[in-house]
Amino acid sequence: MEGDYGVGQVDLTLFMVTSILVTMKSEVCSLRTAAGLSQGALAAALGVSRQTINAIETGRYDPSLRLAAQLSRYFEQSIEEIFDVEER
Amino acid sequence: MLKSVERLPISAINLVLVSAFLLGAVIAGALGRWSGATYLGALGLGGLAGALYAHRSGSRDVTRLNALEQRDERDRTLAKSGFAVVGAVALLMVLVQFIVAITVAAIDSPFVWAAITQLTILCVVWGVANSVVVRRG
């Protein structure tokens, strides 16, 4: 029916609104610094690029659950302790 | 699909592309088409050099994306976004080409049939791709 939104349309709208209003804050930078690691060293330990670590630390990239779990295991902290979803 | 194979110095897709160019160069050479063989050989070797350059440990992310040498999940996510833009632009261009072809050329001209074929293939690929990604969740 005209004017109705499909499920896909609603999902896309919700995703866009969520992307704008919600940001992921992480403790990766402070944990890495405390461990005396460079971004490159942490990246090598996790099998990702240095740019990925930089993007996570600066909030430009939200890691997958798999990578978040890898970070959690590496720093021996829970995912909730490392990542915090906050509304803008 | 574009994941680097651990023991290979370049990604699997680059291995296929470089092999195809070099194989084409060999076949063109065997057929005596030396200019074609030289052109394909240069493309193959240039592609190999670019892939090796992008695959090195200190390479920039944009270099890796341009050379199809994705290293991790962020590279793959960024590459998907880039390819999505390419796909959207391709669809738009083919749609414009189709409208222009129908408007200015005779309906049975090769120009019109090429436009119809390209538009049909892109729309089918789009539909199939949507079905696959929805099923994969």
Backbone of each chain as ProteinMPNN parsed JSONL, in Angstrom:
{"seq_chain_A": "MEGDYGVGQVDLTLFMVTSILVTMKSEVCSLRTAAGLSQGALAAALGVSRQTINAIETGRYDPSLRLAAQLSRYFEQSIEEIFDVEER", "coords_chain_A": {"N_chain_A": [[0.831, -1.189, 0.0], [0.45, 2.265, -0.723], [2.686, 4.528, 0.859], [3.179, 2.891, 2.961], [5.795, 1.274, 4.797], [8.19, -1.174, 3.992], [9.583, -4.113, 5.6], [12.34, -4.154, 5.163], [12.828, -1.479, 4.56], [12.251, -0.242, 7.003], [14.207, -1.482, 8.581], [16.515, -0.441, 7.386], [16.195, 2.291, 7.853], [16.211, 2.316, 10.668], [18.808, 1.379, 11.068], [20.3, 3.478, 9.952], [19.574, 5.633, 11.59], [20.471, 4.65, 14.043], [23.192, 4.495, 13.512], [23.83, 7.171, 13.357], [23.12, 8.224, 15.845], [24.289, 6.665, 17.799], [27.363, 5.811, 19.277], [30.45, 4.007, 19.438], [32.485, 3.6, 22.144], [35.767, 2.921, 23.027], [38.152, 1.139, 25.077], [40.475, 0.395, 24.061], [42.768, 1.815, 23.267], [43.826, 2.836, 25.703], [44.27, 0.438, 27.097], [46.091, -0.819, 25.415], [48.228, 0.99, 25.48], [48.852, 0.841, 28.18], [49.798, -1.713, 28.256], [52.123, -1.387, 26.984], [52.338, -1.54, 24.245], [52.732, -1.033, 20.724], [50.567, 0.24, 18.094], [50.998, -1.275, 15.832], [52.182, -3.583, 16.862], [50.108, -4.682, 18.409], [48.28, -5.07, 16.387], [49.617, -6.998, 14.86], [49.638, -9.092, 16.675], [46.959, -9.74, 16.766], [46.379, -10.322, 14.189], [45.47, -8.439, 12.353], [45.338, -5.328, 10.453], [47.449, -2.426, 11.092], [46.075, -0.112, 10.663], [43.465, -0.857, 11.193], [43.419, -1.215, 13.972], [43.963, 1.407, 14.686], [41.674, 2.646, 13.635], [39.674, 1.51, 15.235], [40.404, 2.494, 17.741], [40.044, 5.221, 17.387], [37.388, 5.36, 17.022], [36.308, 5.126, 14.508], [35.739, 2.737, 13.379], [33.743, -0.029, 14.052], [34.461, -3.005, 15.567], [34.018, -6.453, 14.497], [32.084, -8.995, 16.188], [33.709, -11.181, 16.54], [36.339, -10.09, 16.388], [36.175, -8.333, 18.504], [35.909, -10.153, 20.579], [38.381, -11.372, 20.379], [40.037, -9.244, 21.125], [39.109, -8.947, 23.706], [39.903, -11.359, 24.871], [42.637, -11.109, 24.558], [43.364, -8.896, 26.14], [42.394, -9.76, 28.484], [39.95, -8.903, 29.55], [36.456, -8.208, 29.911], [34.18, -7.957, 27.118], [32.355, -5.928, 27.516], [33.759, -4.32, 29.246], [35.712, -3.312, 27.665], [34.469, -2.181, 25.431], [32.066, 0.385, 25.014], [28.845, 1.228, 24.387], [27.475, 4.217, 23.579], [24.948, 6.779, 23.662], [24.676, 9.598, 21.518]], "CA_chain_A": [[0.0, 0.0, 0.0], [1.264, 3.467, -0.819], [2.941, 5.173, 2.135], [3.649, 1.895, 3.923], [7.199, 0.924, 4.71], [8.467, -2.593, 4.107], [10.485, -4.453, 6.708], [13.687, -3.725, 4.763], [12.88, -0.011, 4.668], [12.307, 0.071, 8.429], [15.53, -1.896, 9.04], [17.514, 0.503, 6.877], [16.01, 3.547, 8.576], [16.699, 2.107, 12.034], [20.264, 1.276, 11.001], [20.852, 4.811, 9.704], [19.361, 6.441, 12.799], [21.372, 4.112, 15.059], [24.555, 4.869, 13.152], [24.032, 8.599, 13.61], [22.914, 8.583, 17.254], [25.02, 5.807, 18.727], [28.777, 5.677, 18.96], [31.14, 3.001, 20.25], [33.681, 4.118, 22.801], [36.539, 1.747, 23.433], [39.303, 1.32, 25.962], [41.587, -0.301, 23.413], [43.962, 2.66, 23.276], [44.42, 2.877, 27.047], [44.76, -0.901, 27.423], [47.291, -1.056, 24.608], [49.299, 1.833, 26.015], [49.23, 0.28, 29.487], [50.556, -2.94, 28.004], [53.373, -0.992, 26.341], [52.33, -2.035, 22.865], [52.421, -0.101, 19.631], [49.409, -0.211, 17.311], [51.476, -2.321, 14.929], [52.414, -4.82, 17.624], [48.795, -5.245, 18.741], [47.703, -5.546, 15.125], [50.287, -8.251, 14.494], [49.208, -10.13, 17.621], [45.57, -10.107, 16.479], [46.257, -10.687, 12.782], [44.771, -7.402, 11.579], [46.261, -4.266, 10.048], [47.63, -1.348, 12.066], [45.009, 0.866, 10.419], [42.244, -1.34, 11.847], [43.542, -0.865, 15.4], [43.818, 2.863, 14.759], [40.266, 2.998, 13.38], [38.888, 1.125, 16.428], [40.746, 3.406, 18.831], [39.507, 6.557, 17.124], [35.929, 5.261, 16.914], [35.867, 5.156, 13.116], [35.356, 1.392, 12.958], [33.259, -0.937, 15.099], [34.94, -4.346, 15.201], [33.054, -7.555, 14.524], [32.042, -9.691, 17.481], [34.889, -12.049, 16.578], [37.521, -9.293, 16.717], [35.957, -7.829, 19.865], [36.218, -11.275, 21.481], [39.84, -11.538, 20.346], [40.583, -8.173, 21.96], [38.729, -9.261, 25.079], [40.777, -12.455, 25.324], [44.022, -10.628, 24.584], [43.571, -8.001, 27.286], [41.788, -10.43, 29.647], [38.866, -8.051, 30.048], [35.227, -8.55, 29.204], [33.879, -7.065, 25.992], [31.672, -4.746, 28.065], [34.75, -3.44, 29.867], [36.524, -2.684, 26.602], [33.625, -1.366, 24.549], [30.893, 0.976, 25.636], [27.969, 1.882, 23.409], [26.841, 5.382, 24.21], [24.138, 7.608, 22.776], [25.238, 10.945, 21.369]], "C_chain_A": [[0.88, 1.259, 0.0], [1.442, 4.114, 0.567], [3.415, 4.205, 3.203], [5.132, 1.646, 3.726], [7.33, -0.581, 4.836], [9.405, -2.833, 5.26], [11.891, -3.967, 6.41], [13.869, -2.228, 4.922], [13.02, 0.407, 6.133], [13.681, -0.281, 8.981], [16.593, -0.879, 8.639], [17.426, 1.822, 7.633], [16.546, 3.438, 10.006], [18.222, 2.077, 12.069], [20.893, 2.664, 10.851], [20.734, 5.69, 10.944], [20.328, 5.98, 13.893], [22.805, 4.536, 14.784], [24.844, 6.32, 13.495], [24.022, 8.884, 15.112], [23.762, 7.78, 18.24], [26.478, 5.702, 18.302], [29.422, 4.67, 19.914], [32.411, 3.619, 20.825], [34.478, 2.91, 23.266], [37.726, 2.132, 24.311], [40.549, 0.713, 25.346], [42.872, 0.516, 23.509], [44.638, 2.647, 24.653], [44.976, 1.517, 27.457], [46.056, -1.21, 26.681], [48.479, -0.277, 25.156], [49.806, 1.284, 27.352], [50.064, -0.981, 29.321], [51.884, -2.653, 27.302], [53.475, -1.461, 24.899], [52.119, -0.894, 21.879], [51.182, -0.625, 18.903], [49.807, -1.37, 16.399], [51.659, -3.646, 15.643], [51.091, -5.488, 17.985], [48.132, -5.823, 17.485], [48.31, -6.888, 14.723], [49.827, -9.392, 15.394], [47.798, -10.625, 17.301], [45.348, -10.49, 15.016], [45.434, -9.708, 11.965], [45.786, -6.318, 11.205], [46.352, -3.198, 11.135], [46.51, -0.314, 11.921], [43.699, 0.453, 11.096], [42.268, -0.999, 13.337], [43.343, 0.633, 15.577], [42.356, 3.277, 14.589], [39.376, 2.625, 14.568], [39.137, 2.136, 17.546], [40.133, 4.795, 18.632], [37.993, 6.54, 16.895], [35.407, 5.288, 15.492], [35.409, 3.782, 12.635], [34.917, 0.578, 14.178], [33.67, -2.35, 14.722], [33.802, -5.361, 15.206], [33.087, -8.186, 15.913], [33.285, -10.568, 17.651], [36.134, -11.271, 17.011], [37.398, -8.705, 18.129], [36.297, -8.914, 20.891], [37.726, -11.529, 21.532], [40.514, -10.493, 21.229], [40.324, -8.455, 23.431], [39.647, -10.334, 25.663], [42.215, -11.95, 25.499], [44.29, -9.792, 25.829], [42.992, -8.571, 28.588], [40.773, -9.519, 30.351], [37.601, -8.475, 29.316], [34.992, -7.544, 28.068], [33.225, -5.784, 26.503], [32.658, -3.775, 28.709], [35.57, -2.694, 28.816], [35.694, -1.73, 25.751], [32.399, -0.863, 25.293], [30.08, 1.685, 24.555], [27.278, 3.039, 24.112], [26.051, 6.181, 23.182], [24.718, 9.004, 22.721], [24.273, 11.996, 21.863]], "O_chain_A": [[1.925, 1.297, 0.65], [0.491, 4.233, 1.339], [3.978, 4.612, 4.219], [5.658, 1.789, 2.622], [6.674, -1.202, 5.673], [9.959, -1.896, 5.835], [12.566, -3.43, 7.289], [14.92, -1.76, 5.36], [13.806, 1.296, 6.462], [14.267, 0.487, 9.744], [17.452, -0.505, 9.438], [18.445, 2.402, 8.009], [17.235, 4.332, 10.496], [18.853, 2.654, 12.955], [21.875, 2.992, 11.517], [21.672, 6.401, 11.305], [20.93, 6.801, 14.585], [23.544, 4.892, 15.701], [25.962, 6.665, 13.877], [24.816, 9.689, 15.598], [23.927, 8.184, 19.391], [26.786, 5.526, 17.123], [28.984, 4.51, 21.053], [33.283, 4.092, 20.097], [33.915, 1.977, 23.839], [38.22, 3.259, 24.291], [41.561, 0.536, 26.024], [43.938, -0.027, 23.798], [45.852, 2.471, 24.762], [46.029, 1.442, 28.09], [46.991, -1.783, 27.241], [49.584, -0.804, 25.281], [51.007, 1.264, 27.623], [50.929, -1.28, 30.145], [52.672, -3.565, 27.056], [54.564, -1.742, 24.398], [51.42, 0.078, 22.167], [50.795, -1.782, 19.071], [49.048, -2.322, 16.22], [51.335, -4.704, 15.103], [50.958, -6.707, 17.884], [47.52, -6.891, 17.508], [47.599, -7.798, 14.298], [49.648, -10.521, 14.936], [47.478, -11.789, 17.537], [44.26, -10.93, 14.645], [44.777, -10.095, 10.998], [46.952, -6.388, 11.596], [45.466, -3.072, 11.981], [46.056, 0.278, 12.9], [42.918, 1.305, 11.519], [41.266, -0.552, 13.896], [42.65, 1.078, 16.492], [41.861, 4.147, 15.305], [38.426, 3.344, 14.876], [38.203, 2.579, 18.215], [39.752, 5.458, 19.597], [37.391, 7.575, 16.609], [34.206, 5.454, 15.274], [34.76, 3.675, 11.595], [35.617, 0.508, 15.188], [33.273, -2.848, 13.669], [32.765, -5.154, 15.836], [33.998, -7.939, 16.704], [33.839, -10.685, 18.744], [36.887, -11.716, 17.876], [38.387, -8.594, 18.854], [36.894, -8.637, 21.931], [38.277, -11.856, 22.583], [41.437, -10.802, 21.982], [41.182, -8.238, 24.286], [40.107, -10.226, 26.8], [42.908, -12.311, 26.45], [45.315, -9.958, 26.49], [43.087, -7.953, 29.649], [40.757, -9.397, 31.576], [37.671, -9.038, 28.223], [35.534, -6.439, 28.069], [33.497, -4.694, 26.0], [32.432, -2.565, 28.722], [36.056, -1.588, 29.055], [36.135, -0.637, 25.396], [31.784, -1.577, 26.084], [30.558, 2.611, 23.899], [26.586, 2.854, 25.113], [26.416, 6.257, 22.008], [25.191, 9.538, 23.724], [24.579, 13.187, 21.814]]}, "seq_chain_B": "MLKSVERLPISAINLVLVSAFLLGAVIAGALGRWSGATYLGALGLGGLAGALYAHRSGSRDVTRLNALEQRDERDRTLAKSGFAVVGAVALLMVLVQFIVAITVAAIDSPFVWAAITQLTILCVVWGVANSVVVRRG", "coords_chain_B": {"N_chain_B": [[36.016, -14.609, -0.484], [37.999, -12.985, -1.454], [39.951, -13.357, 0.331], [43.285, -13.481, 1.522], [45.4, -16.147, 0.727], [47.146, -18.013, 3.059], [49.809, -18.981, 2.516], [50.444, -17.834, 0.146], [52.006, -15.186, -1.694], [50.397, -13.21, -2.689], [46.887, -12.182, -2.964], [44.179, -14.567, -3.485], [42.418, -13.839, -5.543], [43.967, -12.039, -6.978], [45.936, -13.747, -7.808], [44.519, -15.33, -9.605], [43.786, -13.364, -11.502], [46.321, -12.384, -12.404], [47.385, -14.754, -13.399], [45.552, -15.255, -15.457], [46.033, -13.079, -17.204], [48.745, -13.559, -17.86], [48.571, -16.087, -18.979], [46.958, -15.498, -21.153], [48.776, -13.871, -22.503], [50.72, -15.727, -23.224], [49.249, -17.42, -24.902], [48.49, -15.577, -26.889], [51.029, -14.972, -27.853], [51.778, -17.471, -28.851], [50.038, -17.614, -30.951], [51.099, -15.788, -32.583], [50.5, -13.142, -32.24], [51.965, -10.565, -31.419], [51.847, -7.947, -30.4], [49.555, -7.994, -28.839], [50.317, -9.993, -27.066], [52.449, -8.766, -25.767], [51.139, -6.601, -24.555], [49.273, -7.9, -22.844], [51.07, -9.356, -21.289], [52.514, -7.291, -20.064], [50.457, -6.138, -18.578], [49.856, -8.266, -16.853], [52.308, -8.607, -15.452], [52.554, -6.06, -14.372], [50.269, -6.014, -12.757], [50.96, -8.052, -10.994], [53.198, -6.911, -9.755], [51.961, -4.716, -8.52], [50.227, -6.031, -6.761], [52.041, -7.385, -5.099], [53.328, -5.202, -3.978], [51.213, -4.035, -2.569], [50.686, -6.035, -0.775], [52.674, -6.083, 1.121], [53.846, -5.669, 4.541], [53.696, -3.031, 5.633], [51.87, -1.597, 4.118], [49.503, 0.882, 2.928], [45.992, 1.213, 3.803], [44.256, 2.024, 1.73], [45.772, 1.465, -0.488], [45.868, -1.304, -0.376], [43.157, -1.887, -0.768], [42.714, -0.907, -3.365], [44.312, -2.632, -4.754], [43.155, -5.081, -4.443], [43.959, -6.564, -2.221], [43.013, -7.553, 0.402], [43.355, -7.499, 3.901], [42.195, -7.868, 6.426], [39.146, -7.931, 8.477], [38.183, -5.29, 8.452], [39.235, -4.252, 6.077], [37.814, -5.867, 4.308], [35.199, -5.069, 4.798], [35.325, -2.358, 4.035], [35.987, -2.709, 1.352], [33.668, -3.926, 0.405], [31.873, -1.79, 0.648], [32.997, -0.03, -1.186], [32.761, -1.523, -3.58], [30.003, -1.645, -3.673], [29.304, 0.972, -4.29], [30.426, 1.129, -6.823], [28.802, -0.756, -8.113], [26.266, 0.483, -7.915], [26.702, 2.809, -9.425], [27.293, 1.633, -11.879], [24.826, 0.405, -12.479], [23.213, 2.679, -12.721], [24.451, 3.992, -14.876], [24.107, 2.121, -16.926], [21.375, 2.094, -17.062], [20.845, 4.698, -17.98], [22.167, 4.505, -20.426], [20.544, 2.587, -21.638], [18.096, 3.951, -21.846], [18.863, 6.057, -23.542], [19.639, 4.567, -25.774], [17.237, 3.327, -26.571], [15.84, 5.593, -27.188], [17.241, 6.954, -29.266], [18.188, 5.1, -31.149], [17.499, 2.549, -33.658], [15.181, -0.076, -32.903], [16.104, -2.639, -33.377], [18.81, -2.443, -33.477], [22.329, -3.163, -32.861], [23.315, -1.635, -30.762], [21.095, -1.103, -29.131], [20.433, -3.713, -28.383], [22.734, -4.445, -27.015], [22.603, -2.684, -24.865], [20.203, -3.54, -23.667], [20.905, -6.144, -22.981], [23.061, -5.718, -21.182], [21.756, -4.276, -19.132], [19.844, -6.169, -18.333], [21.494, -8.291, -17.42], [22.867, -7.027, -15.295], [20.695, -6.406, -13.595], [19.738, -8.977, -13.022], [21.974, -10.065, -11.724], [22.041, -8.365, -9.533], [19.603, -9.01, -8.269], [20.06, -11.742, -7.676], [22.295, -11.486, -6.032], [21.151, -10.055, -3.896], [19.361, -12.0, -2.928], [21.173, -13.962, -2.074], [22.687, -12.606, -0.08], [20.68, -12.041, 1.753], [19.87, -14.605, 2.537], [22.194, -15.483, 3.753], [22.213, -13.857, 5.878]], "CA_chain_B": [[36.573, -14.907, -1.806], [39.207, -12.207, -1.675], [40.872, -13.571, 1.434], [44.613, -13.908, 1.132], [45.761, -17.499, 1.137], [48.251, -17.794, 3.977], [51.144, -19.24, 1.992], [50.665, -17.122, -1.108], [52.457, -13.802, -1.501], [49.333, -12.298, -3.129], [45.564, -12.741, -2.692], [43.731, -15.58, -4.445], [41.827, -13.192, -6.716], [45.073, -11.504, -7.779], [46.607, -14.9, -8.424], [43.694, -15.694, -10.762], [43.886, -12.296, -12.507], [47.674, -12.373, -12.987], [47.511, -15.976, -14.2], [44.749, -15.093, -16.679], [46.754, -12.17, -18.105], [49.968, -14.191, -18.364], [48.145, -17.178, -19.868], [46.528, -14.814, -22.377], [49.985, -13.422, -23.199], [51.356, -16.922, -23.805], [48.405, -17.867, -26.027], [48.632, -14.569, -27.954], [52.366, -15.176, -28.42], [51.755, -18.713, -29.633], [49.271, -17.335, -32.179], [51.855, -14.795, -33.349], [49.981, -11.775, -32.022], [52.988, -10.09, -30.496], [51.446, -6.725, -29.684], [48.616, -8.44, -27.803], [51.083, -10.739, -26.055], [53.214, -7.778, -24.985], [50.187, -5.826, -23.763], [48.765, -8.75, -21.758], [52.201, -9.676, -20.399], [52.796, -6.094, -19.256], [49.362, -6.012, -17.596], [50.038, -9.334, -15.853], [53.468, -8.307, -14.598], [52.202, -4.848, -13.624], [49.326, -6.428, -11.711], [51.72, -8.82, -9.989], [54.01, -5.951, -8.995], [51.04, -3.949, -7.677], [49.729, -6.912, -5.686], [53.151, -7.616, -4.155], [53.552, -3.924, -3.28], [50.107, -3.829, -1.622], [50.65, -7.139, 0.195], [53.732, -5.95, 2.132], [53.248, -5.434, 5.857], [53.46, -1.616, 5.966], [51.111, -0.916, 3.071], [48.341, 1.671, 3.363], [44.725, 0.497, 3.58], [43.692, 2.339, 0.417], [46.589, 0.732, -1.463], [45.412, -2.708, -0.353], [41.82, -1.964, -1.379], [42.837, -0.712, -4.809], [45.02, -3.771, -5.353], [42.422, -6.318, -4.071], [44.771, -7.313, -1.257], [42.39, -7.292, 1.703], [44.1, -8.186, 4.951], [41.4, -8.222, 7.605], [37.7, -7.679, 8.361], [37.911, -3.884, 8.084], [39.498, -4.149, 4.64], [36.716, -6.512, 3.573], [34.019, -4.195, 4.944], [35.545, -1.182, 3.191], [35.932, -3.136, -0.05], [32.249, -4.134, 0.079], [31.276, -0.463, 0.459], [33.508, 0.485, -2.458], [32.138, -2.267, -4.681], [28.587, -1.278, -3.707], [29.224, 2.232, -5.033], [30.691, 0.773, -8.223], [27.599, -1.412, -8.615], [25.183, 1.475, -8.053], [27.045, 3.668, -10.567], [27.154, 0.807, -13.091], [23.388, 0.27, -12.747], [22.713, 3.982, -13.182], [24.99, 4.259, -16.216], [23.478, 1.203, -17.884], [19.988, 2.552, -17.214], [20.905, 5.874, -18.862], [22.531, 3.992, -21.747], [19.355, 1.902, -22.144], [17.098, 4.97, -22.241], [19.399, 6.747, -24.727], [19.607, 3.628, -26.902], [15.842, 3.165, -27.003], [15.362, 6.877, -27.708], [17.892, 7.452, -30.496], [18.564, 4.063, -32.128], [16.445, 1.62, -34.09], [14.973, -1.077, -31.858], [16.841, -3.875, -33.67], [20.243, -2.16, -33.66], [23.2, -3.805, -31.852], [23.442, -0.707, -29.627], [19.952, -1.333, -28.249], [20.525, -5.065, -27.811], [23.818, -4.437, -26.027], [22.09, -1.989, -23.676], [19.21, -4.416, -23.015], [21.635, -7.279, -22.386], [23.804, -5.251, -20.003], [20.797, -3.937, -18.077], [19.259, -7.419, -17.84], [22.508, -9.025, -16.639], [23.109, -6.325, -14.022], [19.52, -6.552, -12.728], [19.708, -10.37, -12.548], [23.062, -10.202, -10.734], [21.601, -7.619, -8.342], [18.585, -9.822, -7.608], [20.693, -12.949, -7.116], [23.151, -11.044, -4.912], [20.267, -9.733, -2.774], [18.86, -13.267, -2.36], [22.273, -14.637, -1.375], [23.066, -11.922, 1.169], [19.573, -12.18, 2.707], [19.926, -15.968, 3.082], [23.359, -15.596, 4.64], [21.91, -13.078, 7.075]], "C_chain_B": [[37.904, -14.185, -2.019], [40.217, -12.383, -0.545], [42.24, -13.997, 0.903], [44.848, -15.344, 1.607], [47.089, -17.379, 1.878], [49.634, -17.942, 3.331], [51.445, -18.489, 0.698], [51.119, -15.697, -0.843], [51.448, -12.765, -1.982], [47.984, -12.97, -2.861], [45.161, -13.721, -3.796], [43.174, -14.936, -5.715], [42.911, -12.583, -7.605], [45.837, -12.616, -8.469], [45.854, -15.309, -9.699], [43.858, -14.653, -11.882], [45.247, -12.298, -13.204], [47.868, -13.604, -13.878], [46.762, -15.844, -15.52], [45.461, -14.188, -17.682], [47.981, -12.86, -18.715], [49.638, -15.356, -19.301], [47.689, -16.606, -21.21], [47.726, -14.359, -23.195], [50.665, -14.596, -23.904], [50.566, -17.392, -25.039], [48.52, -16.886, -27.2], [49.986, -14.71, -28.636], [52.415, -16.405, -29.311], [51.008, -18.515, -30.955], [49.953, -16.268, -33.042], [51.351, -13.375, -33.205], [50.854, -11.098, -30.969], [52.583, -8.827, -29.744], [50.477, -7.074, -28.549], [49.332, -9.16, -26.678], [51.855, -9.788, -25.151], [52.302, -7.013, -24.039], [49.685, -6.65, -22.568], [49.864, -9.104, -20.761], [52.52, -8.511, -19.488], [51.71, -5.904, -18.193], [49.518, -7.039, -16.476], [51.169, -9.025, -14.891], [53.218, -7.052, -13.758], [51.254, -5.161, -12.479], [50.02, -7.184, -10.595], [52.544, -7.882, -9.112], [53.13, -5.149, -8.027], [50.54, -4.769, -6.497], [50.813, -7.153, -4.638], [53.42, -6.364, -3.324], [52.475, -3.722, -2.211], [50.119, -4.875, -0.512], [51.681, -6.964, 1.322], [53.139, -5.425, 3.445], [52.901, -3.971, 6.13], [52.583, -0.877, 4.977], [49.912, -0.159, 3.637], [47.056, 0.903, 3.05], [44.139, 0.77, 2.193], [44.474, 1.634, -0.695], [46.125, -0.717, -1.548], [44.051, -2.84, -1.034], [41.905, -1.854, -2.896], [43.474, -1.915, -5.491], [44.341, -5.11, -5.04], [43.258, -7.201, -3.144], [44.233, -7.058, 0.155], [43.037, -8.149, 2.792], [43.232, -8.644, 6.108], [39.936, -7.815, 7.402], [37.382, -6.241, 7.97], [38.161, -3.684, 6.593], [38.336, -4.728, 3.841], [35.443, -5.663, 3.642], [34.138, -2.973, 4.031], [35.437, -1.547, 1.716], [34.49, -3.353, -0.487], [31.566, -2.793, -0.18], [31.713, 0.116, -0.88], [32.855, -0.191, -3.647], [30.65, -1.926, -4.795], [28.392, 0.02, -4.485], [29.434, 1.97, -6.526], [29.44, 0.15, -8.851], [26.469, -0.436, -8.851], [25.437, 2.376, -9.26], [26.874, 2.894, -11.878], [25.676, 0.661, -13.467], [22.811, 1.561, -13.321], [23.168, 4.27, -14.608], [24.318, 3.385, -17.27], [22.023, 1.605, -18.121], [19.914, 3.761, -18.156], [21.207, 5.426, -20.294], [21.32, 3.333, -22.423], [18.333, 2.916, -22.648], [17.564, 5.704, -23.503], [19.292, 5.843, -25.951], [18.193, 3.487, -27.462], [15.34, 4.445, -27.689], [15.938, 7.196, -29.097], [18.138, 6.375, -31.559], [17.362, 3.211, -32.513], [16.377, 0.459, -33.11], [15.772, -2.358, -32.105], [18.342, -3.623, -33.854], [21.065, -2.846, -32.564], [23.36, -2.957, -30.601], [22.323, -0.953, -28.61], [20.051, -2.702, -27.587], [21.627, -5.161, -26.763], [23.343, -3.788, -24.728], [21.095, -2.862, -22.913], [19.918, -5.568, -22.292], [22.357, -6.849, -21.11], [22.865, -4.958, -18.835], [20.199, -5.206, -17.47], [20.247, -8.166, -16.953], [22.724, -8.35, -15.278], [21.925, -6.486, -13.06], [19.43, -7.98, -12.174], [20.768, -10.582, -11.467], [22.666, -9.52, -9.426], [20.593, -8.452, -7.554], [19.179, -11.058, -6.953], [21.546, -12.573, -5.903], [22.308, -10.72, -3.691], [19.761, -11.003, -2.103], [19.943, -13.954, -1.545], [22.58, -13.949, -0.045], [21.949, -12.026, 2.215], [19.601, -13.567, 3.348], [21.081, -16.136, 4.063], [23.176, -14.775, 5.916], [22.904, -11.979, 7.297]], "O_chain_B": [[38.811, -14.701, -2.673], [41.21, -11.66, -0.467], [42.335, -14.776, -0.046], [44.532, -15.698, 2.743], [48.027, -16.739, 1.405], [50.524, -17.126, 3.57], [52.577, -18.508, 0.214], [50.674, -15.068, 0.116], [51.612, -11.573, -1.72], [47.926, -14.164, -2.57], [45.723, -13.709, -4.891], [43.418, -15.416, -6.822], [42.798, -12.601, -8.83], [46.328, -12.444, -9.584], [46.463, -15.595, -10.73], [44.044, -15.002, -13.048], [45.327, -12.224, -14.43], [48.438, -13.513, -14.966], [47.254, -16.258, -16.569], [45.492, -14.489, -18.875], [48.227, -12.765, -19.917], [50.335, -15.584, -20.29], [47.995, -17.157, -22.267], [47.714, -14.442, -24.423], [51.127, -14.468, -25.038], [51.145, -17.717, -26.076], [48.634, -17.298, -28.355], [50.084, -14.581, -29.856], [53.015, -16.386, -30.386], [51.311, -19.17, -31.952], [49.445, -15.895, -34.1], [51.74, -12.497, -33.974], [50.518, -11.069, -29.785], [52.94, -8.658, -28.578], [50.564, -6.528, -27.449], [49.017, -8.98, -25.501], [51.912, -9.971, -23.935], [52.636, -6.8, -22.873], [49.671, -6.171, -21.434], [49.633, -9.148, -19.552], [52.767, -8.692, -18.295], [52.006, -5.554, -17.05], [49.336, -6.723, -15.3], [51.023, -9.159, -13.676], [53.612, -6.981, -12.594], [51.407, -4.646, -11.372], [49.724, -6.997, -9.415], [52.588, -8.032, -7.891], [53.498, -4.93, -6.873], [50.44, -4.27, -5.377], [50.541, -7.13, -3.438], [53.702, -6.445, -2.128], [52.77, -3.297, -1.094], [49.611, -4.62, 0.58], [51.578, -7.618, 2.36], [52.07, -4.816, 3.456], [51.904, -3.697, 6.797], [52.55, 0.353, 4.989], [49.376, -0.514, 4.687], [47.027, 0.057, 2.156], [43.594, -0.131, 1.555], [43.905, 1.254, -1.718], [46.004, -1.285, -2.633], [43.816, -3.788, -1.784], [41.255, -2.607, -3.622], [43.211, -2.186, -6.663], [44.898, -6.165, -5.343], [43.261, -8.425, -3.268], [44.894, -6.438, 0.987], [43.235, -9.353, 2.627], [43.494, -9.686, 6.709], [39.537, -7.411, 6.31], [36.422, -5.993, 7.24], [37.378, -3.015, 5.919], [37.921, -4.162, 2.83], [34.705, -5.555, 2.663], [33.187, -2.6, 3.345], [34.868, -0.797, 0.923], [34.121, -3.012, -1.61], [30.775, -2.667, -1.114], [30.904, 0.68, -1.618], [32.445, 0.467, -4.603], [30.099, -1.92, -5.896], [27.435, 0.155, -5.247], [28.724, 2.509, -7.374], [29.067, 0.486, -9.975], [25.784, -0.51, -9.871], [24.52, 2.675, -10.024], [26.372, 3.433, -12.865], [25.318, 0.779, -14.639], [22.03, 1.543, -14.273], [22.388, 4.728, -15.442], [23.999, 3.848, -18.366], [21.503, 1.475, -19.229], [19.036, 3.837, -19.016], [20.59, 5.899, -21.248], [21.1, 3.5, -23.623], [17.774, 2.764, -23.734], [16.775, 5.947, -24.416], [18.904, 6.29, -27.03], [17.987, 3.525, -28.675], [14.541, 4.4, -28.625], [15.218, 7.647, -29.988], [18.28, 6.695, -32.739], [16.356, 3.157, -31.805], [17.395, 0.054, -32.55], [16.085, -3.085, -31.162], [19.062, -4.498, -34.335], [20.56, -3.085, -31.467], [23.522, -3.49, -29.503], [22.559, -1.005, -27.403], [19.791, -2.846, -26.392], [21.487, -5.857, -25.757], [23.637, -4.271, -23.635], [21.125, -2.927, -21.684], [19.582, -5.917, -21.161], [22.277, -7.525, -20.084], [23.137, -5.34, -17.696], [20.06, -5.314, -16.252], [19.891, -8.623, -15.867], [22.759, -9.016, -14.244], [22.119, -6.679, -11.86], [19.091, -8.176, -11.007], [20.503, -11.195, -10.433], [22.928, -10.042, -8.342], [20.704, -8.59, -6.336], [18.846, -11.386, -5.814], [21.521, -13.255, -4.878], [22.686, -11.061, -2.57], [19.727, -11.094, -0.876], [19.678, -14.47, -0.46], [22.718, -14.607, 0.987], [22.222, -12.091, 3.413], [19.385, -13.702, 4.553], [20.965, -16.837, 5.068], [23.886, -14.969, 6.903], [22.79, -11.229, 8.267]]}, "name": "protein", "num_of_chains": 2, "seq": "MEGDYGVGQVDLTLFMVTSILVTMKSEVCSLRTAAGLSQGALAAALGVSRQTINAIETGRYDPSLRLAAQLSRYFEQSIEEIFDVEERMLKSVERLPISAINLVLVSAFLLGAVIAGALGRWSGATYLGALGLGGLAGALYAHRSGSRDVTRLNALEQRDERDRTLAKSGFAVVGAVALLMVLVQFIVAITVAAIDSPFVWAAITQLTILCVVWGVANSVVVRRG"}
